[in-house]
């Protein structure tokens, strides 16, 4: 079962396929991560806290 390497949340295989680099089995960050975001091919610290609308 794929998971986020940053926060440990479950992510779907489709999410990993689309947002992780080729050859990765887990996502580096996910939409649940408040402290990191994807920026192009890199992962960086978030500049501000993101609040989930769920």
C-alpha distance matrix in Angstrom:
0.0 3.8 6.5 10.3 12.2 15.2 14.5 11.0 10.4 7.4 8.0 7.9 7.9 11.6 11.9 10.7 13.0 15.8 15.9 14.6 17.1 17.1 15.3 12.7 9.0 8.6 11.2 14.3 15.3 14.5 17.0 16.6 18.0 21.7 22.8 21.5 21.5 21.1 24.5 24.7 23.0 23.3 21.8 24.5 25.3 26.0 29.8 29.6 27.3 25.4 25.5 23.0 24.9 22.7
3.8 0.0 3.8 7.1 9.2 12.2 12.1 9.2 8.7 6.2 5.7 6.4 6.3 9.7 9.1 7.5 10.4 12.9 12.4 11.0 13.7 14.2 12.8 9.8 6.4 5.1 7.4 10.6 11.7 11.2 14.1 14.2 15.1 18.9 19.7 18.1 17.9 17.3 20.8 20.9 19.2 19.5 18.0 20.8 21.9 22.6 26.4 26.5 24.5 22.6 23.1 20.9 23.1 21.3
6.5 3.8 0.0 3.8 6.3 8.8 8.3 5.5 5.4 4.5 5.2 7.9 9.0 11.7 9.9 8.7 12.3 13.9 12.4 11.3 14.3 15.7 14.6 11.0 8.4 5.4 6.3 8.6 9.1 8.8 11.8 11.2 11.8 15.5 16.3 15.0 15.3 15.4 19.1 19.9 18.4 18.0 15.9 18.3 18.9 19.6 23.4 23.4 21.2 19.6 20.2 18.3 20.9 19.3
10.3 7.1 3.8 0.0 3.8 5.4 5.7 4.7 5.3 6.5 6.5 9.8 11.1 13.0 10.2 9.0 12.8 13.6 11.2 10.1 13.2 15.4 14.9 11.1 9.7 6.0 4.8 5.7 5.6 6.1 9.5 9.0 8.6 12.3 12.7 11.3 11.8 12.2 16.0 17.2 15.9 15.0 12.5 14.6 15.1 15.9 19.7 19.9 18.0 16.6 17.7 16.4 19.3 18.4
12.2 9.2 6.3 3.8 0.0 3.8 6.0 5.8 8.2 9.8 10.2 13.2 13.8 15.8 13.1 11.1 14.6 15.5 12.8 10.8 13.0 15.3 14.4 10.6 10.0 6.5 6.0 5.0 6.4 8.7 12.2 11.6 10.0 13.3 12.6 11.1 12.2 12.6 16.0 17.3 15.4 13.9 11.4 13.5 14.1 15.8 19.5 20.2 18.7 18.0 19.7 18.9 22.2 21.5
15.2 12.2 8.8 5.4 3.8 0.0 3.8 6.1 8.3 11.1 11.6 15.1 16.3 17.8 14.6 13.4 16.9 17.1 13.9 12.7 15.1 17.9 17.5 13.8 13.5 9.9 8.2 6.1 5.5 7.9 10.8 9.6 7.2 9.9 8.9 8.0 10.0 11.4 14.8 16.9 15.6 13.4 10.2 11.3 11.1 12.6 16.3 16.8 15.2 14.9 16.8 16.6 20.1 19.8
14.5 12.1 8.3 5.7 6.0 3.8 0.0 3.8 5.7 9.2 10.7 14.5 16.5 18.1 15.0 14.5 18.2 18.5 15.6 15.0 17.9 20.5 20.0 16.2 15.1 11.4 10.0 9.0 7.4 8.1 10.1 7.7 6.2 9.0 9.2 9.5 11.7 13.7 17.3 19.5 18.7 16.7 13.3 14.0 13.1 13.7 17.3 16.9 14.6 14.1 15.1 14.5 18.0 17.3
11.0 9.2 5.5 4.7 5.8 6.1 3.8 0.0 3.8 6.6 9.0 12.5 14.4 16.6 14.2 13.4 17.1 18.1 15.8 14.8 17.8 19.8 18.8 15.0 13.1 9.7 9.5 9.7 9.1 9.2 11.7 9.5 9.3 12.4 13.0 12.9 14.5 15.9 19.6 21.3 20.1 18.7 15.7 17.0 16.6 17.3 20.9 20.6 18.1 17.2 17.8 16.5 19.6 18.2
10.4 8.7 5.4 5.3 8.2 8.3 5.7 3.8 0.0 3.8 6.4 10.0 12.7 14.6 12.1 12.3 16.0 16.7 14.8 14.7 18.1 20.1 19.6 15.9 13.8 10.3 9.6 10.8 9.3 7.8 9.4 7.3 8.6 11.9 13.5 13.5 14.4 15.7 19.5 21.2 20.5 19.5 16.6 18.0 17.6 17.5 21.1 20.3 17.5 15.9 15.9 14.0 16.7 15.0
7.4 6.2 4.5 6.5 9.8 11.1 9.2 6.6 3.8 0.0 3.8 6.8 9.6 11.8 10.1 10.5 13.9 15.0 14.0 14.0 17.4 18.9 18.2 14.8 12.1 9.4 9.4 11.8 10.8 8.9 10.6 9.5 11.5 15.0 16.8 16.1 16.3 16.9 20.7 21.8 21.0 20.6 18.3 20.2 20.3 20.2 23.8 23.1 20.5 18.4 18.2 15.7 17.8 15.7
8.0 5.7 5.2 6.5 10.2 11.6 10.7 9.0 6.4 3.8 0.0 3.8 6.7 8.2 6.3 7.1 10.4 11.3 10.6 11.0 14.6 16.0 15.9 12.8 10.5 8.0 7.4 10.4 9.6 7.4 9.2 9.6 11.6 15.2 16.9 15.6 14.9 14.8 18.4 19.0 18.3 18.6 16.7 19.1 19.7 19.6 23.2 22.8 20.5 18.1 18.3 15.7 17.6 15.9
7.9 6.4 7.9 9.8 13.2 15.1 14.5 12.5 10.0 6.8 3.8 0.0 3.8 5.2 5.1 6.6 8.7 10.1 10.7 11.4 14.7 15.4 15.4 13.0 10.5 9.2 9.3 12.9 12.5 10.3 11.8 12.9 15.0 18.6 20.4 18.7 17.5 16.8 20.0 20.0 19.4 20.3 19.0 21.7 22.8 22.5 26.1 25.7 23.7 21.0 21.0 18.1 19.4 17.6
7.9 6.3 9.0 11.1 13.8 16.3 16.5 14.4 12.7 9.6 6.7 3.8 0.0 3.8 5.4 5.1 6.1 8.7 10.0 10.0 12.7 12.6 12.4 10.6 8.2 8.3 9.2 13.0 13.7 12.3 14.4 15.8 17.4 21.1 22.4 20.2 18.8 17.4 20.3 19.7 18.6 19.9 19.3 22.4 24.0 24.2 27.8 27.9 26.2 23.6 24.1 21.4 22.8 21.2
11.6 9.7 11.7 13.0 15.8 17.8 18.1 16.6 14.6 11.8 8.2 5.2 3.8 0.0 3.8 5.4 4.9 6.2 8.5 9.8 12.5 12.6 13.5 12.1 10.7 10.7 10.4 13.9 14.1 12.3 13.7 16.0 17.8 21.2 22.6 20.2 18.2 16.4 19.0 18.1 17.5 19.4 19.0 22.2 23.9 23.8 27.1 27.2 25.8 22.9 23.4 20.7 21.7 20.5
11.9 9.1 9.9 10.2 13.1 14.6 15.0 14.2 12.1 10.1 6.3 5.1 5.4 3.8 0.0 3.8 5.5 5.3 5.9 7.7 11.1 12.3 13.5 11.3 10.4 9.1 7.6 10.8 10.5 8.6 10.2 12.6 14.1 17.5 18.9 16.5 14.4 12.9 15.7 15.3 14.9 16.3 15.6 18.6 20.2 19.9 23.3 23.4 22.0 19.3 20.0 17.6 19.0 18.1
10.7 7.5 8.7 9.0 11.1 13.4 14.5 13.4 12.3 10.5 7.1 6.6 5.1 5.4 3.8 0.0 3.8 5.5 5.3 5.0 8.2 9.2 9.9 7.5 6.8 6.0 5.3 8.8 9.8 9.3 11.9 14.0 14.7 18.3 19.0 16.3 14.5 12.7 15.5 14.8 13.5 14.9 14.4 17.7 19.7 20.2 23.7 24.3 23.1 20.8 22.0 20.0 21.9 21.1
13.0 10.4 12.3 12.8 14.6 16.9 18.2 17.1 16.0 13.9 10.4 8.7 6.1 4.9 5.5 3.8 0.0 3.8 6.0 6.0 7.9 7.7 9.1 8.3 8.3 9.0 8.7 11.8 13.1 12.6 14.8 17.3 18.1 21.5 22.2 19.2 17.0 14.5 16.7 15.1 13.8 16.1 16.4 20.0 22.3 22.8 26.1 26.9 26.0 23.6 24.8 22.7 24.2 23.6
15.8 12.9 13.9 13.6 15.5 17.1 18.5 18.1 16.7 15.0 11.3 10.1 8.7 6.2 5.3 5.5 3.8 0.0 3.8 6.1 8.2 9.2 11.6 10.7 11.4 11.1 9.5 11.9 12.4 11.6 13.2 16.3 17.1 20.1 20.8 17.7 15.0 12.3 14.1 12.4 12.0 14.5 15.0 18.3 20.7 20.8 23.8 24.7 24.0 21.5 22.8 20.9 22.2 22.1
15.9 12.4 12.4 11.2 12.8 13.9 15.6 15.8 14.8 14.0 10.6 10.7 10.0 8.5 5.9 5.3 6.0 3.8 0.0 3.8 6.7 9.2 11.5 9.7 10.9 9.6 7.0 8.6 8.9 8.8 10.9 13.9 14.0 16.9 17.3 14.1 11.4 8.7 10.8 9.7 9.1 11.0 11.2 14.5 17.0 17.2 20.4 21.4 20.9 18.6 20.4 19.0 20.8 21.0
14.6 11.0 11.3 10.1 10.8 12.7 15.0 14.8 14.7 14.0 11.0 11.4 10.0 9.8 7.7 5.0 6.0 6.1 3.8 0.0 3.8 6.5 8.2 6.1 7.9 7.2 5.3 6.8 8.7 9.9 12.8 15.2 14.7 17.9 17.7 14.4 12.4 9.7 11.9 10.8 8.8 10.4 10.7 14.4 17.0 18.0 21.4 22.8 22.3 20.5 22.5 21.2 23.4 23.4
17.1 13.7 14.3 13.2 13.0 15.1 17.9 17.8 18.1 17.4 14.6 14.7 12.7 12.5 11.1 8.2 7.9 8.2 6.7 3.8 0.0 3.8 6.3 5.8 9.0 9.4 8.5 9.1 11.7 13.4 16.4 18.7 17.9 20.8 20.1 16.5 14.6 11.4 12.7 10.7 7.9 10.1 11.5 15.3 18.5 19.9 23.1 24.9 24.9 23.4 25.7 24.7 27.0 27.1
17.1 14.2 15.7 15.4 15.3 17.9 20.5 19.8 20.1 18.9 16.0 15.4 12.6 12.6 12.3 9.2 7.7 9.2 9.2 6.5 3.8 0.0 3.8 5.6 8.7 10.5 10.8 12.1 14.9 16.3 19.3 21.6 21.1 24.2 23.6 20.2 18.3 15.2 16.4 14.1 11.2 13.7 15.3 19.1 22.2 23.7 26.9 28.7 28.5 26.9 29.0 27.7 29.8 29.6
15.3 12.8 14.6 14.9 14.4 17.5 20.0 18.8 19.6 18.2 15.9 15.4 12.4 13.5 13.5 9.9 9.1 11.6 11.5 8.2 6.3 3.8 0.0 3.8 6.5 9.3 10.8 12.2 15.5 17.1 20.5 22.3 21.7 25.0 24.3 21.2 19.8 17.2 18.8 17.0 13.9 15.6 16.7 20.4 23.3 25.1 28.5 30.2 29.7 28.3 30.2 28.9 31.1 30.6
12.7 9.8 11.0 11.1 10.6 13.8 16.2 15.0 15.9 14.8 12.8 13.0 10.6 12.1 11.3 7.5 8.3 10.7 9.7 6.1 5.8 5.6 3.8 0.0 3.8 5.6 7.2 8.8 12.1 13.8 17.3 18.8 18.1 21.5 21.0 18.0 17.0 14.8 17.0 15.9 12.9 14.0 14.3 17.9 20.4 22.2 25.7 27.2 26.4 25.1 26.9 25.6 28.1 27.5
9.0 6.4 8.4 9.7 10.0 13.5 15.1 13.1 13.8 12.1 10.5 10.5 8.2 10.7 10.4 6.8 8.3 11.4 10.9 7.9 9.0 8.7 6.5 3.8 0.0 3.8 7.0 9.6 12.4 13.4 16.9 17.8 17.8 21.4 21.3 18.8 18.1 16.4 19.2 18.5 15.9 16.8 16.4 19.8 21.8 23.3 27.0 28.0 26.7 25.1 26.5 24.8 27.2 26.1
8.6 5.1 5.4 6.0 6.5 9.9 11.4 9.7 10.3 9.4 8.0 9.2 8.3 10.7 9.1 6.0 9.0 11.1 9.6 7.2 9.4 10.5 9.3 5.6 3.8 0.0 3.8 6.5 8.9 9.9 13.5 14.2 14.0 17.7 17.7 15.4 15.0 13.9 17.1 17.0 14.8 15.0 13.9 17.0 18.6 19.9 23.7 24.5 23.1 21.6 22.9 21.3 23.9 22.9
11.2 7.4 6.3 4.8 6.0 8.2 10.0 9.5 9.6 9.4 7.4 9.3 9.2 10.4 7.6 5.3 8.7 9.5 7.0 5.3 8.5 10.8 10.8 7.2 7.0 3.8 0.0 3.8 5.5 6.6 10.3 11.5 11.1 14.7 14.7 12.1 11.3 10.2 13.6 13.8 12.2 12.2 10.8 13.9 15.5 16.5 20.2 21.0 19.8 18.2 19.8 18.4 21.1 20.5
14.3 10.6 8.6 5.7 5.0 6.1 9.0 9.7 10.8 11.8 10.4 12.9 13.0 13.9 10.8 8.8 11.8 11.9 8.6 6.8 9.1 12.1 12.2 8.8 9.6 6.5 3.8 0.0 3.8 7.0 10.7 11.6 9.9 13.0 12.2 9.3 9.1 8.3 11.5 12.4 10.5 9.5 7.5 10.5 12.2 13.8 17.5 18.7 17.8 16.9 19.1 18.4 21.5 21.4
15.3 11.7 9.1 5.6 6.4 5.5 7.4 9.1 9.3 10.8 9.6 12.5 13.7 14.1 10.5 9.8 13.1 12.4 8.9 8.7 11.7 14.9 15.5 12.1 12.4 8.9 5.5 3.8 0.0 3.8 7.1 8.0 6.3 9.5 9.3 6.7 6.4 6.8 10.5 12.3 11.6 10.3 7.5 9.5 10.5 11.1 14.9 15.6 14.4 13.2 15.2 14.6 17.7 17.9
14.5 11.2 8.8 6.1 8.7 7.9 8.1 9.2 7.8 8.9 7.4 10.3 12.3 12.3 8.6 9.3 12.6 11.6 8.8 9.9 13.4 16.3 17.1 13.8 13.4 9.9 6.6 7.0 3.8 0.0 3.8 5.4 5.6 9.0 10.4 8.5 7.6 8.3 12.0 13.7 13.7 13.1 10.5 12.2 12.7 12.3 15.8 15.7 14.0 11.9 13.2 11.9 14.6 14.5
17.0 14.1 11.8 9.5 12.2 10.8 10.1 11.7 9.4 10.6 9.2 11.8 14.4 13.7 10.2 11.9 14.8 13.2 10.9 12.8 16.4 19.3 20.5 17.3 16.9 13.5 10.3 10.7 7.1 3.8 0.0 3.8 5.6 8.0 10.4 9.3 8.1 9.5 12.8 14.8 15.7 15.1 12.6 13.5 13.4 11.9 15.0 14.1 12.1 9.3 10.1 8.4 10.9 11.2
16.6 14.2 11.2 9.0 11.6 9.6 7.7 9.5 7.3 9.5 9.6 12.9 15.8 16.0 12.6 14.0 17.3 16.3 13.9 15.2 18.7 21.6 22.3 18.8 17.8 14.2 11.5 11.6 8.0 5.4 3.8 0.0 3.8 6.3 9.2 9.4 9.7 12.0 15.4 17.8 18.4 17.2 14.1 14.6 13.6 12.2 15.3 14.0 11.2 8.9 9.0 7.4 10.6 10.3
18.0 15.1 11.8 8.6 10.0 7.2 6.2 9.3 8.6 11.5 11.6 15.0 17.4 17.8 14.1 14.7 18.1 17.1 14.0 14.7 17.9 21.1 21.7 18.1 17.8 14.0 11.1 9.9 6.3 5.6 5.6 3.8 0.0 3.8 5.7 5.9 7.3 10.1 13.5 16.3 16.6 14.8 11.3 11.3 10.0 9.1 12.5 11.8 9.4 8.2 9.7 9.5 13.2 13.5
21.7 18.9 15.5 12.3 13.3 9.9 9.0 12.4 11.9 15.0 15.2 18.6 21.1 21.2 17.5 18.3 21.5 20.1 16.9 17.9 20.8 24.2 25.0 21.5 21.4 17.7 14.7 13.0 9.5 9.0 8.0 6.3 3.8 0.0 3.8 6.0 7.9 11.5 14.1 17.5 18.3 16.1 12.5 11.3 9.0 7.2 9.9 8.5 5.7 5.4 7.4 8.7 12.4 13.6
22.8 19.7 16.3 12.7 12.6 8.9 9.2 13.0 13.5 16.8 16.9 20.4 22.4 22.6 18.9 19.0 22.2 20.8 17.3 17.7 20.1 23.6 24.3 21.0 21.3 17.7 14.7 12.2 9.3 10.4 10.4 9.2 5.7 3.8 0.0 3.8 7.1 10.7 13.0 16.5 17.0 14.1 10.4 8.6 5.8 5.2 8.2 8.1 6.7 7.9 10.7 12.4 16.1 17.4
21.5 18.1 15.0 11.3 11.1 8.0 9.5 12.9 13.5 16.1 15.6 18.7 20.2 20.2 16.5 16.3 19.2 17.7 14.1 14.4 16.5 20.2 21.2 18.0 18.8 15.4 12.1 9.3 6.7 8.5 9.3 9.4 5.9 6.0 3.8 0.0 3.8 7.1 9.5 12.8 13.2 10.4 6.7 5.6 4.3 4.7 8.5 9.5 9.1 9.3 12.5 13.6 17.1 18.4
21.5 17.9 15.3 11.8 12.2 10.0 11.7 14.5 14.4 16.3 14.9 17.5 18.8 18.2 14.4 14.5 17.0 15.0 11.4 12.4 14.6 18.3 19.8 17.0 18.1 15.0 11.3 9.1 6.4 7.6 8.1 9.7 7.3 7.9 7.1 3.8 0.0 3.8 6.4 9.6 10.6 8.6 5.7 5.7 6.3 5.8 9.2 10.4 10.5 9.6 12.8 13.5 16.5 18.0
21.1 17.3 15.4 12.2 12.6 11.4 13.7 15.9 15.7 16.9 14.8 16.8 17.4 16.4 12.9 12.7 14.5 12.3 8.7 9.7 11.4 15.2 17.2 14.8 16.4 13.9 10.2 8.3 6.8 8.3 9.5 12.0 10.1 11.5 10.7 7.1 3.8 0.0 3.8 6.2 7.0 5.9 4.5 6.4 8.8 9.1 12.0 13.7 14.1 13.0 16.0 16.1 18.8 20.1
24.5 20.8 19.1 16.0 16.0 14.8 17.3 19.6 19.5 20.7 18.4 20.0 20.3 19.0 15.7 15.5 16.7 14.1 10.8 11.9 12.7 16.4 18.8 17.0 19.2 17.1 13.6 11.5 10.5 12.0 12.8 15.4 13.5 14.1 13.0 9.5 6.4 3.8 0.0 3.8 6.1 5.3 5.8 6.8 9.7 9.9 11.9 14.2 15.6 14.7 18.0 18.5 20.9 22.7
24.7 20.9 19.9 17.2 17.3 16.9 19.5 21.3 21.2 21.8 19.0 20.0 19.7 18.1 15.3 14.8 15.1 12.4 9.7 10.8 10.7 14.1 17.0 15.9 18.5 17.0 13.8 12.4 12.3 13.7 14.8 17.8 16.3 17.5 16.5 12.8 9.6 6.2 3.8 0.0 3.8 5.5 7.8 9.9 13.2 13.7 15.6 18.0 19.2 18.1 21.1 21.3 23.4 25.0
23.0 19.2 18.4 15.9 15.4 15.6 18.7 20.1 20.5 21.0 18.3 19.4 18.6 17.5 14.9 13.5 13.8 12.0 9.1 8.8 7.9 11.2 13.9 12.9 15.9 14.8 12.2 10.5 11.6 13.7 15.7 18.4 16.6 18.3 17.0 13.2 10.6 7.0 6.1 3.8 0.0 3.8 7.0 10.0 13.6 15.0 17.4 19.9 20.9 19.9 23.0 23.0 25.4 26.6
23.3 19.5 18.0 15.0 13.9 13.4 16.7 18.7 19.5 20.6 18.6 20.3 19.9 19.4 16.3 14.9 16.1 14.5 11.0 10.4 10.1 13.7 15.6 14.0 16.8 15.0 12.2 9.5 10.3 13.1 15.1 17.2 14.8 16.1 14.1 10.4 8.6 5.9 5.3 5.5 3.8 0.0 3.8 6.5 10.2 12.2 14.6 17.3 18.4 18.1 21.4 21.9 24.7 26.0
21.8 18.0 15.9 12.5 11.4 10.2 13.3 15.7 16.6 18.3 16.7 19.0 19.3 19.0 15.6 14.4 16.4 15.0 11.2 10.7 11.5 15.3 16.7 14.3 16.4 13.9 10.8 7.5 7.5 10.5 12.6 14.1 11.3 12.5 10.4 6.7 5.7 4.5 5.8 7.8 7.0 3.8 0.0 3.8 7.1 9.2 12.2 14.6 15.3 15.1 18.4 19.0 22.1 23.3
24.5 20.8 18.3 14.6 13.5 11.3 14.0 17.0 18.0 20.2 19.1 21.7 22.4 22.2 18.6 17.7 20.0 18.3 14.5 14.4 15.3 19.1 20.4 17.9 19.8 17.0 13.9 10.5 9.5 12.2 13.5 14.6 11.3 11.3 8.6 5.6 5.7 6.4 6.8 9.9 10.0 6.5 3.8 0.0 3.8 6.3 8.8 11.7 12.9 13.5 17.1 18.5 21.7 23.3
25.3 21.9 18.9 15.1 14.1 11.1 13.1 16.6 17.6 20.3 19.7 22.8 24.0 23.9 20.2 19.7 22.3 20.7 17.0 17.0 18.5 22.2 23.3 20.4 21.8 18.6 15.5 12.2 10.5 12.7 13.4 13.6 10.0 9.0 5.8 4.3 6.3 8.8 9.7 13.2 13.6 10.2 7.1 3.8 0.0 3.8 6.3 8.8 9.9 11.3 14.9 16.8 20.2 21.9
26.0 22.6 19.6 15.9 15.8 12.6 13.7 17.3 17.5 20.2 19.6 22.5 24.2 23.8 19.9 20.2 22.8 20.8 17.2 18.0 19.9 23.7 25.1 22.2 23.3 19.9 16.5 13.8 11.1 12.3 11.9 12.2 9.1 7.2 5.2 4.7 5.8 9.1 9.9 13.7 15.0 12.2 9.2 6.3 3.8 0.0 3.8 5.4 6.7 8.0 11.7 13.9 17.1 19.2
29.8 26.4 23.4 19.7 19.5 16.3 17.3 20.9 21.1 23.8 23.2 26.1 27.8 27.1 23.3 23.7 26.1 23.8 20.4 21.4 23.1 26.9 28.5 25.7 27.0 23.7 20.2 17.5 14.9 15.8 15.0 15.3 12.5 9.9 8.2 8.5 9.2 12.0 11.9 15.6 17.4 14.6 12.2 8.8 6.3 3.8 0.0 3.8 7.0 9.0 12.7 15.5 18.3 21.0
29.6 26.5 23.4 19.9 20.2 16.8 16.9 20.6 20.3 23.1 22.8 25.7 27.9 27.2 23.4 24.3 26.9 24.7 21.4 22.8 24.9 28.7 30.2 27.2 28.0 24.5 21.0 18.7 15.6 15.7 14.1 14.0 11.8 8.5 8.1 9.5 10.4 13.7 14.2 18.0 19.9 17.3 14.6 11.7 8.8 5.4 3.8 0.0 3.8 6.3 9.5 12.8 15.5 18.2
27.3 24.5 21.2 18.0 18.7 15.2 14.6 18.1 17.5 20.5 20.5 23.7 26.2 25.8 22.0 23.1 26.0 24.0 20.9 22.3 24.9 28.5 29.7 26.4 26.7 23.1 19.8 17.8 14.4 14.0 12.1 11.2 9.4 5.7 6.7 9.1 10.5 14.1 15.6 19.2 20.9 18.4 15.3 12.9 9.9 6.7 7.0 3.8 0.0 3.8 6.5 9.8 12.8 15.2
25.4 22.6 19.6 16.6 18.0 14.9 14.1 17.2 15.9 18.4 18.1 21.0 23.6 22.9 19.3 20.8 23.6 21.5 18.6 20.5 23.4 26.9 28.3 25.1 25.1 21.6 18.2 16.9 13.2 11.9 9.3 8.9 8.2 5.4 7.9 9.3 9.6 13.0 14.7 18.1 19.9 18.1 15.1 13.5 11.3 8.0 9.0 6.3 3.8 0.0 3.8 6.5 9.5 12.0
25.5 23.1 20.2 17.7 19.7 16.8 15.1 17.8 15.9 18.2 18.3 21.0 24.1 23.4 20.0 22.0 24.8 22.8 20.4 22.5 25.7 29.0 30.2 26.9 26.5 22.9 19.8 19.1 15.2 13.2 10.1 9.0 9.7 7.4 10.7 12.5 12.8 16.0 18.0 21.1 23.0 21.4 18.4 17.1 14.9 11.7 12.7 9.5 6.5 3.8 0.0 3.8 6.4 8.9
23.0 20.9 18.3 16.4 18.9 16.6 14.5 16.5 14.0 15.7 15.7 18.1 21.4 20.7 17.6 20.0 22.7 20.9 19.0 21.2 24.7 27.7 28.9 25.6 24.8 21.3 18.4 18.4 14.6 11.9 8.4 7.4 9.5 8.7 12.4 13.6 13.5 16.1 18.5 21.3 23.0 21.9 19.0 18.5 16.8 13.9 15.5 12.8 9.8 6.5 3.8 0.0 3.8 5.5
24.9 23.1 20.9 19.3 22.2 20.1 18.0 19.6 16.7 17.8 17.6 19.4 22.8 21.7 19.0 21.9 24.2 22.2 20.8 23.4 27.0 29.8 31.1 28.1 27.2 23.9 21.1 21.5 17.7 14.6 10.9 10.6 13.2 12.4 16.1 17.1 16.5 18.8 20.9 23.4 25.4 24.7 22.1 21.7 20.2 17.1 18.3 15.5 12.8 9.5 6.4 3.8 0.0 3.8
22.7 21.3 19.3 18.4 21.5 19.8 17.3 18.2 15.0 15.7 15.9 17.6 21.2 20.5 18.1 21.1 23.6 22.1 21.0 23.4 27.1 29.6 30.6 27.5 26.1 22.9 20.5 21.4 17.9 14.5 11.2 10.3 13.5 13.6 17.4 18.4 18.0 20.1 22.7 25.0 26.6 26.0 23.3 23.3 21.9 19.2 21.0 18.2 15.2 12.0 8.9 5.5 3.8 0.0
